[in-house]
Amino acid sequence: MSGVSRGANRTRVALIGAGAWAAQAHLPALLRQEAVEIVGVVDPVIDRARTLAARHNIALAVESIDTLLAVRRPDVIVIAAPTEAHPTLATTALKEGIAVLCEKPLANTPTIAAEMATLAESSGTLSSVGYSFRYALAMQALKRDIQSGILGHPWLLEMYEYNAQFHPTRGTSTGWKGDPARARAGSLLEYGSHLIDLARWLVGPIEAVHASLTRVLPQARLDDIATVQVRFRPPAIGILVSGWVLSGSSPGIKIRFHGSEGLAEVELSEIVPGGQTYRRIALDGATEHIPLAESAVSCWTYAQRHIADMLALLHGEPSPYPDTLPTFRDGVLVQQVLEAALRATGGWETVK
């Protein structure tokens, strides 16, 4: 991949985190933005930061955000670090008046997430949380159809996000994501938080939840598969399934929206032609495949649009994706549902 060009009128962006997702999604998304200068890579594992920076001709690689700010002040900071680091990193940037795109979830508790959102709002600093699947064209089409009423009133939402990232045969460690000292939950937070955000964005506020979690990996300490039942404004209900050991290709998202006037289905997957599909199914079963204005997507495509949306708003330009940008406050509301789901894992009645 070619190096980063420089210029006098470019938005300066720093990337915090040099792990797999930063390298595979955030950095490619940034490199494809017009008039962006990537001014540095930050990671406490300095060799990892230096390797990623050198690969893309980024001049600065440092161990901490404080060192970054002492050397170069960016206009935007993209945080792709572990969840436990999000609050300190985002707070430091926001207090400096620097726009922030923070990976999901915002924090490990809704209380800390709310403090982050309040700071962002009180400072007037642009901020967003990484629920980038909103930007899939199939998801945008579904949102428009729900808003237009063509599918009728919402009755049932089925949502799935899964792939075999940590299946035992792959031998890939869950790392910090499976450590209860560093993560509030496992697949429920890592994958399920995306589903909760999409559910709220598509249908509306979630009023009640019930959850069931299970562990299948040897020595697992957090959930590997999670199911969450949700209630929206009556009569709408939903079921959300997330798992990081289940067969499927990334991102492995499937959605079935059942409305009073018909069904709509979305699938995002590397094995689907073009990476995504959208179709509507009438009450009589007649199926209409809705064409999407692109032939292929990559893991960075959604992040690319997300960042482009942020940059447009940062410069006072119209959003290319109106009413899509997930705010820190959206992140708090997702976190509240996640916490409620963790509290709602009891209460099952035995069938006699």
VEXLUMMI-76737 format. One line per 3 residues: number of its first residue (from 1); their letters; for each residue x, y, z of C-alpha. Coordinates in steps of 0.001 Angstrom, whole numbers, padded with zeros to 6 digits, always signed. Layout:
N
NUM) A) X/Y/Z  ...
***
This chain:
352
1) MSG) +000000/+000000/+000000  +001314/+003428/-000874  +002577/+005861/+001733
4) VSR) +000765/+008831/+003190  +001087/+012103/+001305  +001476/+015415/+003082
7) GAN) -000035/+018813/+002492  -000788/+022173/+004112  -004605/+021914/+004105
10) RTR) -005103/+018391/+005310  -006955/+017033/+008330  -004420/+015632/+010763
13) VAL) -005441/+012238/+012180  -003682/+010019/+014716  -004400/+006318/+015189
16) IGA) -004234/+004912/+018712  -003768/+001166/+018596  -001692/-000944/+016226
19) GAW) -003377/-004304/+016653  -005137/-006404/+014039  -008323/-004355/+013737
22) AAQ) -006423/-001056/+013617  -004206/-002442/+010851  -006956/-004213/+008889
25) AHL) -009816/-001714/+009143  -009037/+001705/+010612  -005758/+002407/+008852
28) PAL) -006968/+001317/+005375  -010100/+003414/+005932  -007966/+006448/+006803
31) LRQ) -005625/+005947/+003847  -008593/+006161/+001494  -009787/+009552/+002739
34) EAV) -009110/+012654/+000708  -007082/+015447/+002331  -006104/+013422/+005402
37) EIV) -002620/+013303/+006880  -001933/+010479/+009316  +000407/+012137/+011777
40) GVV) +001165/+009235/+014090  +000510/+005757/+015414  +000265/+005243/+019181
43) DPV) +000582/+001892/+020950  +002093/+000929/+024305  +003794/-001930/+022447
46) IDR) +006168/+000431/+020702  +007615/-002140/+018285  +004112/-002827/+017004
49) ART) +003487/+000907/+016523  +006791/+001362/+014718  +006183/-001604/+012425
52) LAA) +002737/-000379/+011383  +003936/+003200/+010947  +006976/+002184/+008871
55) RHN) +004839/-000018/+006629  +002808/+003029/+005608  +005481/+005761/+005743
58) IAL) +003959/+007381/+008820  +006720/+009416/+010440  +005713/+009198/+014109
61) AVE) +005274/+006109/+016306  +004997/+006642/+020073  +003910/+004769/+023197
64) SID) +001350/+007162/+024683  -001170/+009834/+023819  +000693/+012304/+026038
67) TLL) +003850/+011840/+023980  +001844/+012255/+020791  +000310/+015545/+021956
70) AVR) +003690/+016852/+023053  +005039/+016313/+019536  +002064/+016771/+017198
73) RPD) -001516/+017851/+017821  -003993/+016052/+015546  -007453/+017280/+014562
76) VIV) -008952/+013797/+015011  -007946/+010807/+017106  -009138/+007316/+016165
79) IAA) -009060/+004999/+019186  -008634/+001323/+018288  -007252/+000220/+021651
82) PTE) -008700/-002290/+024175  -011941/-001203/+025842  -010339/-000624/+029246
85) AHP) -008183/+002149/+027700  -011034/+003997/+025972  -012075/+006313/+028853
88) TLA) -008612/+007738/+029546  -007707/+008136/+025877  -011024/+009703/+024865
91) TTA) -011094/+012006/+027895  -007575/+013257/+027177  -008456/+014019/+023567
94) LKE) -011801/+015659/+024347  -010242/+017941/+026964  -007831/+019072/+024234
97) GIA) -010757/+019813/+021908  -009748/+016996/+019550  -012489/+015099/+017705
100) VLC) -012680/+011414/+018642  -013773/+008227/+016915  -013651/+005565/+019637
103) EKP) -014086/+001866/+019004  -017002/+000104/+020634  -018024/-000337/+023362
106) LAN) -017191/+003042/+024872  -016267/+001603/+028263  -016837/-001393/+030500
109) TPT) -019681/+000247/+032449  -022541/+002569/+031507  -021567/+005001/+034270
112) IAA) -018128/+005649/+032784  -019574/+005733/+029264  -022062/+008389/+030410
115) EMA) -019228/+010498/+031833  -017491/+010332/+028459  -020641/+011349/+026603
118) TLA) -021318/+014231/+028992  -017788/+015534/+028489  -018134/+015323/+024708
121) ESS) -021468/+017142/+024781  -020403/+019838/+027255  -017203/+020540/+025330
124) GTL) -018987/+020642/+021989  -016298/+018358/+020548  -017290/+016052/+017702
127) SSV) -017229/+012445/+018846  -018464/+009100/+017584  -018375/+005447/+018636
130) GYS) -017404/+002681/+016228  -020761/+001206/+015286  -019774/+001402/+011645
133) FRY) -022133/-001271/+010301  -024768/+001465/+010117  -022875/+002576/+007000
136) ALA) -023388/-000639/+004999  -025511/+000233/+001955  -027780/-002744/+002674
139) MQA) -028323/-001403/+006188  -028992/+002090/+004851  -031589/+000643/+002446
142) LKR) -033309/-001254/+005271  -033402/+001885/+007407  -035025/+003863/+004566
145) DIQ) -037646/+001168/+004010  -038533/+001034/+007703  -038837/+004824/+007862
148) SGI) -040923/+004980/+004688  -043450/+002513/+006085  -043200/+000156/+003101
151) LGH) -042659/-002755/+005510  -045430/-001683/+007858  -045202/-001571/+011632
154) PWL) -042336/-003498/+013275  -043369/-006823/+014768  -040241/-008979/+015087
157) LEM) -036523/-008351/+014594  -034135/-011312/+014239  -030437/-010395/+014415
160) YEY) -027282/-012482/+014271  -023578/-011663/+014342  -021136/-014548/+014400
163) NAQ) -018005/-016030/+012913  -015485/-018672/+013958  -012786/-016191/+015004
166) FHP) -012047/-018010/+018265  -013214/-021535/+017403  -011043/-024099/+019258
169) TRG) -009674/-025597/+016034  -008186/-022242/+015073  -006096/-021985/+018204
172) TST) -006562/-018216/+018396  -006574/-016807/+021905  -009336/-014418/+022892
175) GWK) -006646/-012350/+024635  -007896/-009351/+026588  -011379/-009815/+025089
178) GDP) -011829/-012998/+027123  -010328/-011644/+030342  -012963/-010601/+032934
181) ARA) -010421/-008255/+034514  -010312/-006289/+031252  -013684/-006851/+029548
184) RAG) -017180/-006686/+031042  -018391/-009595/+028889  -017247/-011670/+025922
187) SLL) -019116/-012149/+022650  -022056/-010193/+024100  -019965/-007005/+024140
190) EYG) -017628/-007710/+021235  -020328/-008723/+018741  -023646/-008200/+020501
193) SHL) -023042/-004498/+021058  -023165/-004001/+017271  -026538/-005746/+017160
196) IDL) -027955/-003686/+020001  -026870/-000475/+018297  -028414/-001558/+014984
199) ARW) -031621/-002671/+016728  -032023/+000725/+018393  -031142/+002582/+015192
202) LVG) -033565/+000568/+013057  -036543/+000019/+015380  -036213/+002338/+018381
205) PIE) -035495/+002216/+022126  -035187/-001167/+023813  -037448/-001247/+026858
208) AVH) -036677/-004653/+028397  -034273/-007568/+027916  -033614/-011153/+028911
211) ASL) -030339/-012940/+028167  -028703/-016346/+028154  -024913/-016764/+027963
214) TRV) -022801/-019871/+027531  -019122/-020820/+027422  -017820/-023504/+025082
217) LPQ) -014089/-022770/+024861  -011777/-024658/+027239  -011020/-022477/+030257
220) ARL) -013413/-019771/+029001  -014135/-017149/+031645  -016541/-015017/+029610
223) DDI) -019369/-015867/+027238  -018602/-017376/+023839  -022235/-017356/+022676
226) ATV) -024971/-014993/+023823  -028666/-014748/+023105  -030691/-011689/+024088
229) QVR) -034436/-011282/+023885  -035543/-007658/+023598  -038781/-005732/+023815
232) FRP) -039260/-002484/+021921  -042379/-000334/+022018  -045252/-002884/+021926
235) PAI) -045902/-005043/+020089  -042365/-005218/+018630  -039962/-007812/+020033
238) GIL) -036619/-009210/+018936  -033978/-011882/+019345  -030237/-011159/+019115
241) VSG) -027607/-013903/+018792  -023862/-013257/+018966  -020994/-015730/+019020
244) WVL) -017290/-015755/+018238  -017024/-019550/+017863  -019855/-020143/+015364
247) SGS) -019361/-021073/+011712  -019565/-018117/+009386  -017571/-015465/+007611
250) SPG) -016832/-011991/+008957  -018726/-009902/+009827  -021408/-012585/+009780
253) IKI) -024348/-010246/+010237  -027841/-011378/+009296  -030995/-009398/+009969
256) RFH) -034636/-010287/+009336  -037095/-007450/+009935  -040684/-008681/+010069
259) GSE) -043160/-005863/+009595  -046924/-005897/+009310  -046616/-005486/+005523
262) GLA) -043694/-007761/+004760  -040216/-009035/+005522  -036801/-007524/+004772
265) EVE) -033497/-009389/+004987  -029929/-008081/+005163  -026742/-010130/+005114
268) LSE) -023185/-008837/+005455  -020558/-011525/+004830  -017314/-012030/+002926
271) IVP) -018813/-015084/+001207  -021886/-013250/-000121  -021428/-011872/-003668
274) GGQ) -020487/-008213/-003251  -020165/-008692/+000499  -023774/-007777/+001234
277) TYR) -027340/-008453/+000101  -030720/-006865/+000687  -034085/-008267/-000287
280) RIA) -037759/-007690/+000476  -040277/-010510/+000755  -043986/-009756/+000385
283) LDG) -046735/-011415/+002420  -047360/-013846/-000454  -043689/-014831/-000577
286) ATE) -042785/-012839/-003673  -039114/-011820/-003333  -037431/-008675/-004620
289) HIP) -033628/-008403/-004546  -032697/-004753/-004108  -029584/-003722/-006097
292) LAE) -026899/-001899/-004137  -024608/+000719/-005651  -021365/-001221/-005217
295) SAV) -020023/-004580/-006270  -017709/-005404/-003375  -016885/-004398/+000182
298) SCW) -013947/-005041/+002502  -013636/-005008/+006279  -012595/-001353/+006102
301) TYA) -015424/-000159/+003822  -017846/+000649/+006635  -015142/+002389/+008670
304) QRH) -014179/+004384/+005583  -017709/+005788/+005282  -017917/+006362/+009019
307) IAD) -014715/+008420/+009001  -015814/+010318/+005889  -019065/+011225/+007657
310) MLA) -017137/+012510/+010678  -014773/+014566/+008529  -017664/+016178/+006669
313) LLH) -019301/+017222/+009939  -015946/+018368/+011334  -015589/+020784/+008419
316) GEP) -019189/+022000/+008518  -020192/+020157/+005353  -023434/+018231/+004782
319) SPY) -023341/+014657/+005975  -023118/+012122/+003144  -025121/+009768/+005384
322) PDT) -027746/+011847/+007231  -028905/+010640/+010651  -026333/+007847/+010699
325) LPT) -023372/+008993/+012812  -023386/+007028/+016118  -022682/+009488/+018928
328) FRD) -021161/+008886/+022339  -024702/+009190/+023736  -025759/+006341/+021441
331) GVL) -022845/+004407/+022894  -024173/+005018/+026416  -027631/+003749/+025489
334) VQQ) -026105/+000587/+024021  -024075/+000152/+027197  -027205/+000426/+029331
337) VLE) -028863/-002371/+027353  -025728/-004527/+027652  -025621/-004027/+031410
340) AAL) -029325/-004861/+031706  -028727/-008011/+029666  -025965/-009100/+032048
343) RAT) -028341/-008600/+034986  -031087/-010516/+033172  -029297/-013846/+032816
346) GGW) -031287/-015417/+035670  -034937/-016032/+036135  -035428/-019070/+033898
349) ETV) -038327/-021331/+034838  -037710/-025076/+034741  -040055/-026980/+032438
352) K) -041790/-029692/+034473
***
